[in-house]
Amino acid sequence: MRGPLRDRLGLILLAAALAVTGCSASRENSKLRRERAERQDTIAKLTADLEAREAEIDALRQQLGRASKVEGIDLPILTSLRLGRLSGLVDTDGDGTRDLLRLYVTPRDDRGRFRAFSGTARLTAVDMTAQDAPRVIIETDFDGPAVDNAYRSGFAGTHYTFETPIDTTDLQQLTVSLVVTDAESGIQLNLTETYPVR
């Protein structure tokens, strides 16, 4: 009797072990299928975003009437501005007070390359630490010739330098905004940065 009972008990334990292993493998497979489906959803969303972005760029090209004279070649479009790391407040006369706001700006095309442009720009600096409300410290407009004169190319690379005198007395922090309007496309681009004064 002990023999058959032991055999049955062994079979029961073996069946239970197989069932647990099967459930564990089934759970792992379900998890992997779920992760795969999530990745496929993410890829589909990114692909849709990319296609929408390409459609926007094509629509902009058509609106601008800037069809390439050579078939299969797309003309670049100004799409972004990058602020140089040396941008900020500068002490020009060595008296310990920062008296000039200088921005090094690199315009980029839809492929991330430098893109020269003609147009206008507006540089605004706001004191966000004012107790009552944000206070505009400066608002400087750059017309077409001023933007053309802001173009630089040298050891620091090719960029536009926008600068304006500023009184930083009693300021702790400035939020700076530059809005550029491209004359060719009418596109407006902006960038914003915050600088400590002290």
GROMACS elastic network, one bead per residue, 0.5 to 0.9 nm:
[ bonds ]
;  ai    aj funct       b0    kb
    1     4     6  0.55538   500
    1     5     6  0.61921   500
    1     6     6  0.84346   500
    2     5     6  0.52009   500
    2     6     6  0.59048   500
    2     7     6  0.84801   500
    3     6     6  0.51587   500
    3     7     6  0.61336   500
    3     8     6  0.86540   500
    4     8     6  0.60864   500
    4     9     6  0.84834   500
    5     8     6  0.50955   500
    5     9     6  0.60397   500
    5    10     6  0.84516   500
    6     9     6  0.50461   500
    6    10     6  0.60528   500
    6    11     6  0.85914   500
    7    10     6  0.50226   500
    7    11     6  0.61851   500
    7    12     6  0.86470   500
    8    11     6  0.50180   500
    8    12     6  0.61551   500
    8    13     6  0.86100   500
    9    12     6  0.50795   500
    9    13     6  0.61919   500
    9    14     6  0.85249   500
   10    13     6  0.51662   500
   10    14     6  0.60660   500
   10    15     6  0.85772   500
   11    14     6  0.50098   500
   11    15     6  0.60737   500
   11    16     6  0.85445   500
   12    15     6  0.51204   500
   12    16     6  0.61404   500
   12    17     6  0.85910   500
   13    16     6  0.50617   500
   13    17     6  0.61075   500
   13    18     6  0.85791   500
   14    17     6  0.51227   500
   14    18     6  0.61935   500
   14    19     6  0.85985   500
   15    18     6  0.51077   500
   15    19     6  0.61065   500
   15    20     6  0.86490   500
   16    19     6  0.50294   500
   16    20     6  0.61618   500
   16    21     6  0.85578   500
   17    20     6  0.51950   500
   17    21     6  0.61528   500
   17    22     6  0.84873   500
   18    21     6  0.50866   500
   18    22     6  0.59643   500
   18    23     6  0.85440   500
   19    23     6  0.61071   500
   19    24     6  0.85368   500
   20    23     6  0.51203   500
   20    24     6  0.61252   500
   20    25     6  0.86166   500
   21    24     6  0.50718   500
   21    25     6  0.61565   500
   21    26     6  0.84563   500
   22    25     6  0.51703   500
   22    26     6  0.60060   500
   22    27     6  0.85808   500
   23    27     6  0.60708   500
   23    28     6  0.85458   500
   24    27     6  0.51302   500
   24    28     6  0.62205   500
   24    29     6  0.86284   500
   25    28     6  0.50354   500
   25    29     6  0.61062   500
   25    30     6  0.85663   500
   26    29     6  0.50890   500
   26    30     6  0.61741   500
   26    31     6  0.86117   500
   27    30     6  0.50555   500
   27    31     6  0.61501   500
   27    32     6  0.86355   500
   28    31     6  0.50421   500
   28    32     6  0.61798   500
   28    33     6  0.85942   500
   29    32     6  0.50775   500
   29    33     6  0.60941   500
   29    34     6  0.85439   500
   30    33     6  0.50871   500
   30    34     6  0.61173   500
   30    35     6  0.86196   500
   31    34     6  0.51149   500
   31    35     6  0.61958   500
   31    36     6  0.85843   500
   32    35     6  0.50942   500
   32    36     6  0.60722   500
   32    37     6  0.85662   500
   33    36     6  0.50652   500
   33    37     6  0.61548   500
   33    38     6  0.86460   500
   34    37     6  0.51036   500
   34    38     6  0.62238   500
   34    39     6  0.86940   500
   35    38     6  0.50522   500
   35    39     6  0.62108   500
   35    40     6  0.86051   500
   36    39     6  0.51187   500
   36    40     6  0.61619   500
   36    41     6  0.86202   500
   37    40     6  0.50464   500
   37    41     6  0.61779   500
   37    42     6  0.86589   500
   38    41     6  0.50475   500
   38    42     6  0.62295   500
   38    43     6  0.86605   500
   39    42     6  0.50036   500
   39    43     6  0.61288   500
   39    44     6  0.85108   500
   40    43     6  0.50550   500
   40    44     6  0.60745   500
   40    45     6  0.86037   500
   41    44     6  0.50440   500
   41    45     6  0.61814   500
   41    46     6  0.86340   500
   42    45     6  0.51215   500
   42    46     6  0.61590   500
   42    47     6  0.85116   500
   43    46     6  0.51162   500
   43    47     6  0.60073   500
   43    48     6  0.85010   500
   44    47     6  0.50938   500
   44    48     6  0.61134   500
   44    49     6  0.85981   500
   45    48     6  0.50576   500
   45    49     6  0.61200   500
   45    50     6  0.85775   500
   46    50     6  0.60973   500
   46    51     6  0.85565   500
   47    50     6  0.50681   500
   47    51     6  0.61355   500
   47    52     6  0.85455   500
   48    51     6  0.50907   500
   48    52     6  0.60836   500
   48    53     6  0.85471   500
   49    52     6  0.50664   500
   49    53     6  0.61060   500
   49    54     6  0.86065   500
   50    53     6  0.50439   500
   50    54     6  0.61601   500
   50    55     6  0.85448   500
   51    54     6  0.50734   500
   51    55     6  0.61076   500
   51    56     6  0.86222   500
   52    56     6  0.61961   500
   52    57     6  0.86989   500
   53    56     6  0.50410   500
   53    57     6  0.62971   500
   53    58     6  0.86477   500
   54    57     6  0.50897   500
   54    58     6  0.61559   500
   54    59     6  0.85499   500
   55    58     6  0.50270   500
   55    59     6  0.60553   500
   55    60     6  0.85484   500
   56    59     6  0.50226   500
   56    60     6  0.61316   500
   56    61     6  0.86092   500
   57    60     6  0.50320   500
   57    61     6  0.62133   500
   57    62     6  0.86873   500
   57    77     6  0.80150   500
   57   110     6  0.80984   500
   58    61     6  0.50581   500
   58    62     6  0.62824   500
   58    63     6  0.86564   500
   59    62     6  0.50912   500
   59    63     6  0.61281   500
   59    64     6  0.85466   500
   60    63     6  0.50149   500
   60    64     6  0.60721   500
   60    65     6  0.85403   500
   60    66     6  0.89928   500
   60    77     6  0.84380   500
   60   185     6  0.81767   500
   61    64     6  0.51241   500
   61    65     6  0.62089   500
   61    66     6  0.57324   500
   61    67     6  0.68492   500
   61    74     6  0.86047   500
   61    75     6  0.79919   500
   61    76     6  0.89653   500
   61    77     6  0.77964   500
   61   185     6  0.87735   500
   62    65     6  0.50421   500
   62    66     6  0.66354   500
   62    67     6  0.70078   500
   63    66     6  0.79103   500
   63   185     6  0.84691   500
   64    67     6  0.82102   500
   64   184     6  0.78353   500
   64   185     6  0.59782   500
   64   186     6  0.88113   500
   66    69     6  0.88457   500
   66    75     6  0.72697   500
   67    70     6  0.85884   500
   67    71     6  0.89653   500
   67    73     6  0.89517   500
   67    74     6  0.76599   500
   67    75     6  0.73942   500
   68    71     6  0.65663   500
   68    72     6  0.79420   500
   68    73     6  0.61098   500
   68    74     6  0.60855   500
   68    75     6  0.61155   500
   69    73     6  0.81004   500
   70    73     6  0.58718   500
   70    74     6  0.85789   500
   71    74     6  0.83399   500
   76    79     6  0.89765   500
   76   109     6  0.57240   500
   76   110     6  0.62920   500
   76   111     6  0.76191   500
   76   113     6  0.89902   500
   76   115     6  0.78886   500
   77   108     6  0.82730   500
   77   109     6  0.51046   500
   77   110     6  0.57579   500
   77   111     6  0.86878   500
   77   115     6  0.79522   500
   77   185     6  0.80771   500
   78    81     6  0.85067   500
   78   107     6  0.68946   500
   78   108     6  0.58334   500
   78   110     6  0.65109   500
   78   114     6  0.89376   500
   78   115     6  0.64093   500
   78   116     6  0.83678   500
   78   117     6  0.76811   500
   78   182     6  0.76149   500
   78   185     6  0.82119   500
   78   187     6  0.78286   500
   78   189     6  0.87430   500
   79   107     6  0.77358   500
   79   108     6  0.60462   500
   79   109     6  0.51697   500
   79   110     6  0.55347   500
   79   111     6  0.88280   500
   79   112     6  0.84664   500
   79   187     6  0.81656   500
   79   189     6  0.74225   500
   80   106     6  0.84921   500
   80   107     6  0.59010   500
   80   108     6  0.51527   500
   80   109     6  0.66941   500
   80   110     6  0.78490   500
   80   112     6  0.81983   500
   80   189     6  0.64892   500
   80   190     6  0.80255   500
   80   191     6  0.87442   500
   81   105     6  0.65006   500
   81   106     6  0.56756   500
   81   108     6  0.59166   500
   81   109     6  0.89467   500
   81   180     6  0.87273   500
   81   189     6  0.70244   500
   81   190     6  0.70996   500
   81   191     6  0.67648   500
   82   104     6  0.83756   500
   82   105     6  0.56742   500
   82   106     6  0.50168   500
   82   107     6  0.62575   500
   82   108     6  0.73785   500
   82   191     6  0.77619   500
   83    86     6  0.85404   500
   83    87     6  0.70083   500
   83   103     6  0.69946   500
   83   104     6  0.58635   500
   83   106     6  0.64082   500
   83   107     6  0.88388   500
   83   191     6  0.76994   500
   83   192     6  0.89467   500
   83   193     6  0.85976   500
   84    87     6  0.55988   500
   84   103     6  0.71435   500
   84   105     6  0.59070   500
   84   106     6  0.72100   500
   84   159     6  0.86459   500
   85    88     6  0.83661   500
   85   104     6  0.78453   500
   86   102     6  0.85832   500
   86   103     6  0.78097   500
   86   104     6  0.71112   500
   87    90     6  0.87713   500
   87   101     6  0.79798   500
   87   102     6  0.56491   500
   87   104     6  0.54896   500
   87   105     6  0.83775   500
   88   100     6  0.83325   500
   88   101     6  0.57642   500
   88   102     6  0.54749   500
   88   103     6  0.62023   500
   88   104     6  0.86971   500
   88   194     6  0.88943   500
   88   195     6  0.65989   500
   88   196     6  0.89285   500
   89    98     6  0.57644   500
   89    99     6  0.70450   500
   89   100     6  0.56470   500
   89   102     6  0.62576   500
   89   103     6  0.87031   500
   89   166     6  0.86614   500
   89   195     6  0.75831   500
   89   196     6  0.85649   500
   89   197     6  0.73015   500
   90    97     6  0.81759   500
   90    99     6  0.61112   500
   90   100     6  0.51209   500
   90   101     6  0.62686   500
   90   102     6  0.71033   500
   91    94     6  0.57918   500
   91    95     6  0.71593   500
   91    96     6  0.64408   500
   91    97     6  0.56449   500
   91    99     6  0.54431   500
   91   100     6  0.65620   500
   92    95     6  0.81464   500
   92    97     6  0.84877   500
   92    98     6  0.71693   500
   92    99     6  0.65799   500
   92   100     6  0.68694   500
   93    96     6  0.80689   500
   93    97     6  0.83376   500
   93    98     6  0.87193   500
   93    99     6  0.82580   500
   94    97     6  0.74722   500
   94    98     6  0.86655   500
   95    98     6  0.82992   500
   97   167     6  0.87563   500
   97   168     6  0.73748   500
   97   169     6  0.80119   500
   97   198     6  0.88997   500
   98   101     6  0.81078   500
   98   166     6  0.78897   500
   98   167     6  0.77996   500
   98   168     6  0.64922   500
   98   169     6  0.88458   500
   98   197     6  0.75266   500
   98   198     6  0.87467   500
   99   164     6  0.87561   500
   99   165     6  0.58162   500
   99   166     6  0.51038   500
   99   167     6  0.58232   500
   99   168     6  0.65769   500
  100   163     6  0.68569   500
  100   164     6  0.57859   500
  100   166     6  0.52692   500
  100   167     6  0.79868   500
  100   168     6  0.88539   500
  101   125     6  0.88975   500
  101   162     6  0.81807   500
  101   163     6  0.53834   500
  101   164     6  0.54293   500
  101   165     6  0.62017   500
  101   166     6  0.63688   500
  102   161     6  0.68404   500
  102   162     6  0.57773   500
  102   164     6  0.67280   500
  102   165     6  0.87366   500
  103   160     6  0.80041   500
  103   161     6  0.56482   500
  103   162     6  0.51569   500
  103   163     6  0.61685   500
  103   178     6  0.88242   500
  104   159     6  0.63965   500
  104   160     6  0.58143   500
  104   162     6  0.66260   500
  104   163     6  0.87227   500
  105   159     6  0.55632   500
  105   160     6  0.51183   500
  105   161     6  0.62994   500
  105   162     6  0.76222   500
  106   114     6  0.65511   500
  106   115     6  0.78775   500
  106   116     6  0.86519   500
  106   158     6  0.72663   500
  106   160     6  0.63317   500
  106   161     6  0.89634   500
  107   112     6  0.88833   500
  107   113     6  0.81189   500
  107   114     6  0.57516   500
  107   115     6  0.54615   500
  107   116     6  0.67930   500
  107   117     6  0.77935   500
  107   159     6  0.73634   500
  107   160     6  0.81135   500
  108   111     6  0.75655   500
  108   112     6  0.52499   500
  108   113     6  0.51401   500
  108   115     6  0.50772   500
  108   116     6  0.82060   500
  109   112     6  0.52862   500
  109   113     6  0.54468   500
  109   114     6  0.64052   500
  109   115     6  0.55277   500
  110   113     6  0.75204   500
  112   115     6  0.87009   500
  114   158     6  0.77301   500
  114   159     6  0.81082   500
  116   151     6  0.82858   500
  116   159     6  0.83567   500
  116   160     6  0.88768   500
  117   147     6  0.86473   500
  117   148     6  0.82693   500
  117   182     6  0.63912   500
  117   183     6  0.76846   500
  117   184     6  0.78956   500
  118   144     6  0.64705   500
  118   145     6  0.86076   500
  118   147     6  0.68657   500
  118   148     6  0.66104   500
  118   181     6  0.83575   500
  118   182     6  0.59944   500
  118   183     6  0.56637   500
  118   184     6  0.72083   500
  119   142     6  0.87224   500
  119   143     6  0.70988   500
  119   144     6  0.51512   500
  119   145     6  0.85311   500
  119   147     6  0.66693   500
  119   148     6  0.81737   500
  119   180     6  0.72383   500
  119   181     6  0.55210   500
  119   184     6  0.76392   500
  119   186     6  0.85926   500
  120   141     6  0.75424   500
  120   142     6  0.55751   500
  120   144     6  0.53295   500
  120   145     6  0.86119   500
  120   146     6  0.80222   500
  120   147     6  0.62068   500
  120   179     6  0.83619   500
  120   180     6  0.58459   500
  120   181     6  0.53095   500
  120   182     6  0.69211   500
  120   183     6  0.74153   500
  121   140     6  0.83453   500
  121   141     6  0.59050   500
  121   143     6  0.67922   500
  121   144     6  0.83711   500
  121   146     6  0.88608   500
  121   147     6  0.70590   500
  121   162     6  0.88119   500
  121   178     6  0.68166   500
  121   179     6  0.54862   500
  121   181     6  0.62108   500
  121   182     6  0.88277   500
  122   139     6  0.69141   500
  122   140     6  0.56635   500
  122   142     6  0.60669   500
  122   143     6  0.87426   500
  122   177     6  0.80154   500
  122   178     6  0.56520   500
  122   179     6  0.52278   500
  122   180     6  0.66260   500
  122   181     6  0.88044   500
  123   138     6  0.76555   500
  123   139     6  0.56241   500
  123   140     6  0.51024   500
  123   141     6  0.63894   500
  123   142     6  0.80098   500
  123   162     6  0.79275   500
  123   163     6  0.84306   500
  123   164     6  0.83850   500
  123   176     6  0.73008   500
  123   177     6  0.58623   500
  123   179     6  0.66828   500
  123   180     6  0.88646   500
  124   136     6  0.73009   500
  124   137     6  0.76017   500
  124   138     6  0.55375   500
  124   140     6  0.64504   500
  124   141     6  0.87430   500
  124   175     6  0.82511   500
  124   176     6  0.57038   500
  124   177     6  0.51736   500
  124   178     6  0.64167   500
  124   179     6  0.85167   500
  125   135     6  0.86182   500
  125   136     6  0.60174   500
  125   137     6  0.54944   500
  125   138     6  0.52343   500
  125   139     6  0.66139   500
  125   174     6  0.62116   500
  125   175     6  0.56569   500
  125   177     6  0.64032   500
  125   178     6  0.88755   500
  126   129     6  0.89132   500
  126   134     6  0.63746   500
  126   135     6  0.54454   500
  126   137     6  0.54155   500
  126   138     6  0.72322   500
  126   139     6  0.89049   500
  126   173     6  0.86526   500
  126   174     6  0.56123   500
  126   175     6  0.52021   500
  126   176     6  0.63993   500
  126   177     6  0.83898   500
  127   130     6  0.60069   500
  127   133     6  0.87449   500
  127   134     6  0.56123   500
  127   135     6  0.50706   500
  127   136     6  0.62907   500
  127   137     6  0.65387   500
  127   171     6  0.70374   500
  127   172     6  0.80122   500
  127   173     6  0.63843   500
  127   174     6  0.50260   500
  127   175     6  0.64929   500
  127   176     6  0.89998   500
  128   131     6  0.85304   500
  128   133     6  0.74338   500
  128   135     6  0.67292   500
  128   136     6  0.87467   500
  128   172     6  0.89983   500
  128   173     6  0.69700   500
  128   174     6  0.64882   500
  128   175     6  0.66667   500
  129   132     6  0.88212   500
  129   133     6  0.81141   500
  129   134     6  0.69042   500
  129   135     6  0.84745   500
  129   171     6  0.79562   500
  129   172     6  0.71374   500
  129   173     6  0.67164   500
  129   174     6  0.81161   500
  130   133     6  0.57991   500
  130   134     6  0.56940   500
  130   135     6  0.65213   500
  130   171     6  0.86442   500
  131   134     6  0.79191   500
  132   135     6  0.86023   500
  136   139     6  0.73117   500
  137   166     6  0.77627   500
  137   167     6  0.80024   500
  137   168     6  0.87730   500
  137   174     6  0.86948   500
  138   164     6  0.84673   500
  138   165     6  0.87200   500
  138   166     6  0.70811   500
  138   167     6  0.89093   500
  140   163     6  0.89906   500
  140   164     6  0.72370   500
  141   146     6  0.88882   500
  142   145     6  0.78504   500
  142   146     6  0.52635   500
  142   147     6  0.59105   500
  142   162     6  0.84247   500
  143   146     6  0.52390   500
  143   147     6  0.61622   500
  143   148     6  0.86736   500
  144   147     6  0.51984   500
  144   148     6  0.62525   500
  144   149     6  0.86687   500
  144   183     6  0.86017   500
  145   149     6  0.61209   500
  145   150     6  0.86189   500
  146   150     6  0.61971   500
  147   151     6  0.69392   500
  147   160     6  0.77366   500
  147   161     6  0.87558   500
  147   162     6  0.80833   500
  148   151     6  0.56589   500
  148   160     6  0.84928   500
  149   152     6  0.80813   500
  149   160     6  0.84263   500
  149   161     6  0.87251   500
  150   159     6  0.82220   500
  150   161     6  0.50147   500
  150   162     6  0.61377   500
  150   163     6  0.87581   500
  151   158     6  0.76278   500
  151   159     6  0.60011   500
  151   161     6  0.65224   500
  151   162     6  0.89845   500
  152   156     6  0.88178   500
  152   157     6  0.78016   500
  152   158     6  0.56339   500
  152   159     6  0.53674   500
  152   160     6  0.56293   500
  152   161     6  0.68988   500
  153   156     6  0.73141   500
  153   157     6  0.55651   500
  153   159     6  0.64164   500
  153   160     6  0.84750   500
  154   157     6  0.52662   500
  154   158     6  0.64108   500
  154   159     6  0.89196   500
  155   158     6  0.83747   500
  156   159     6  0.83273   500
  167   170     6  0.88622   500
  167   171     6  0.86092   500
  168   171     6  0.53324   500
  168   172     6  0.81538   500
  168   174     6  0.89897   500
  168   197     6  0.69738   500
  169   172     6  0.87340   500
  171   174     6  0.74722   500
  171   196     6  0.86262   500
  171   197     6  0.62746   500
  171   198     6  0.78424   500
  172   195     6  0.87775   500
  172   196     6  0.60226   500
  172   198     6  0.59472   500
  173   194     6  0.70461   500
  173   195     6  0.57134   500
  173   197     6  0.51703   500
  173   198     6  0.77228   500
  174   193     6  0.83501   500
  174   194     6  0.55868   500
  174   195     6  0.52623   500
  174   196     6  0.63749   500
  174   197     6  0.69457   500
  175   192     6  0.70401   500
  175   193     6  0.57766   500
  175   195     6  0.63807   500
  175   196     6  0.88582   500
  176   191     6  0.82627   500
  176   192     6  0.55583   500
  176   193     6  0.52964   500
  176   194     6  0.59978   500
  176   195     6  0.76192   500
  177   190     6  0.69518   500
  177   191     6  0.57384   500
  177   193     6  0.66255   500
  177   194     6  0.88030   500
  178   189     6  0.82538   500
  178   190     6  0.54435   500
  178   191     6  0.54965   500
  178   192     6  0.65651   500
  179   188     6  0.67411   500
  179   189     6  0.57173   500
  179   191     6  0.67744   500
  179   192     6  0.88769   500
  180   187     6  0.81954   500
  180   188     6  0.55620   500
  180   189     6  0.52578   500
  180   190     6  0.61037   500
  180   191     6  0.88402   500
  181   184     6  0.89072   500
  181   185     6  0.84098   500
  181   186     6  0.60704   500
  181   187     6  0.57455   500
  181   189     6  0.65235   500
  181   190     6  0.87833   500
  182   185     6  0.57192   500
  182   186     6  0.51590   500
  182   187     6  0.54369   500
  182   188     6  0.64308   500
  182   189     6  0.81909   500
  183   186     6  0.53797   500
  183   187     6  0.77970   500
  184   187     6  0.81334   500
  185   188     6  0.87695   500
